[in-house]
């Protein structure tokens, strides 16, 4: 993470989400993105196909990066799945930088929902 405060917030976020949804396991970034995707879909948890799981991760990434202006919610399809349009191309990022950006965006997402990290 970029600084100690962000690292502490990430660790607090992982602890919170793992306690609520991890069933005794510590969740990783991909698991947290999956949960955000389910939340944004708005239909609760159910069994998802492999393709739907990929779509949920995409929804989460678009939703998180919409806070930075990279994506905008276009609307929902007839099944209620959200669709985003690209507003601005992401700058080239190394894999580690991508992870940092997603972790920081997840922190912003959870704090905006009222969770104190």
Helices and strands as residue ranges (DSSP letters): H 4-21, H 29-41, H 50-66, E 71-76, E 82-86, H 95-112
